[in-house]
């Protein structure tokens, strides 16, 4: 019985971490120094160019159309720093949802669950603020939303302004 009483306070202190959607687990990798990185792949942008070419020869003028494709932007993989999965507690997700509701990106309600509406809102916010086009929350976006503290270096730069 004595052991059971000691175990109860410890069990009450554990915080449940919400389960990440499967695609997020695949998109978040733990790197050096315990930092995590998300990945966004921007597709290649291809333009089809049609050209009218005059066919040689006598008689009536004839043209033929040639279509060729040109790559405007290559496919790119963009890596960005993100919060590590243990940080996605229900309290953090609630704070994230409130920040997105305040800025008009999340339709609500605030549930603390990392649901499709929250992920869509994160992606819309990041897209509009120049961040990655991804539902994985970048560290920079978390800082812009005010749900993650700035580093001492970032604070020093801001104080100089």
SVG drawing of the C-alpha trace seen along z (x, -y; Angstrom):
<svg xmlns="http://www.w3.org/2000/svg" viewBox="-16 -51 40 53">
<polyline fill="none" stroke="black" stroke-width="0.4" points="0.0,0.0 2.9,-2.4 4.2,-1.9 0.8,-2.7 0.6,-6.0 4.0,-7.0 3.0,-6.1 -0.2,-8.2 1.4,-11.6 3.8,-10.7 1.0,-9.5 -0.9,-12.7 2.1,-14.7 2.3,-13.1 1.0,-15.1 -0.7,-13.3 0.8,-14.1 -1.8,-14.1 -1.2,-11.7 0.3,-13.3 -1.3,-12.5 0.7,-9.9 1.8,-12.3 3.3,-14.7 5.3,-11.9 6.8,-11.2 7.5,-14.9 9.2,-15.7 12.8,-14.4 14.8,-14.9 18.2,-16.4 21.2,-17.5 21.0,-18.9 17.4,-17.7 16.1,-20.0 13.4,-18.8 12.9,-19.7 9.9,-19.7 10.1,-19.2 8.1,-20.9 8.5,-19.9 7.6,-22.6 6.8,-21.1 8.5,-22.0 6.7,-24.7 6.5,-23.8 5.3,-26.0 4.2,-24.7 5.3,-26.9 3.5,-26.6 5.3,-28.0 4.1,-28.4 6.7,-27.4 6.4,-28.1 7.0,-25.0 9.3,-25.4 8.1,-24.8 6.3,-26.4 2.7,-27.0 0.4,-28.1 2.0,-29.1 1.6,-26.4 2.4,-26.5 2.8,-23.8 2.6,-24.1 5.4,-22.8 4.8,-22.4 7.7,-22.2 7.9,-22.3 10.2,-24.6 10.9,-24.3 10.4,-27.7 11.3,-26.5 12.9,-23.2 11.3,-21.0 12.8,-21.9 12.9,-20.4 12.7,-23.0 13.7,-22.0 12.6,-24.2 12.9,-24.0 9.8,-22.9 8.6,-22.0 9.4,-18.4 6.4,-16.1 6.6,-15.9 5.9,-19.7 2.5,-19.2 0.6,-19.0 -3.1,-19.7 -2.3,-23.0 0.0,-24.0 -2.5,-23.0 -5.2,-25.0 -2.9,-28.0 -2.1,-27.5 -5.8,-27.2 -6.6,-30.4 -3.8,-32.3 -5.1,-31.1 -8.8,-32.0 -7.6,-35.5 -5.9,-36.0 -8.9,-34.6 -7.4,-31.4 -9.1,-28.8 -12.9,-28.5 -13.0,-27.1 -13.8,-25.5 -10.7,-25.4 -10.4,-21.7 -6.8,-21.0 -6.9,-18.3 -4.5,-18.5 -7.4,-18.0 -7.7,-18.6 -9.2,-22.1 -6.2,-23.1 -3.7,-21.7 -5.4,-23.5 -5.3,-26.7 -1.6,-26.3 -0.9,-25.8 -3.0,-28.8 -1.3,-31.0 2.2,-29.9 1.4,-30.4 0.1,-33.9 3.1,-34.9 5.8,-33.6 6.5,-30.4 6.5,-26.9 3.4,-25.7 3.0,-22.9 0.6,-21.9 3.6,-21.2 4.0,-24.2 7.4,-25.8 9.3,-27.3 9.3,-30.7 5.5,-30.6 5.1,-29.5 7.2,-32.6 5.1,-34.9 2.0,-33.5 3.5,-34.2 3.2,-30.6 6.9,-29.9 9.5,-32.1 12.2,-33.9 15.8,-32.9 18.1,-35.3 19.8,-36.2 16.4,-37.0 15.4,-39.1 18.7,-41.0 18.2,-41.8 14.6,-43.0 15.8,-45.2 18.3,-46.9 15.6,-48.1"/>
</svg>
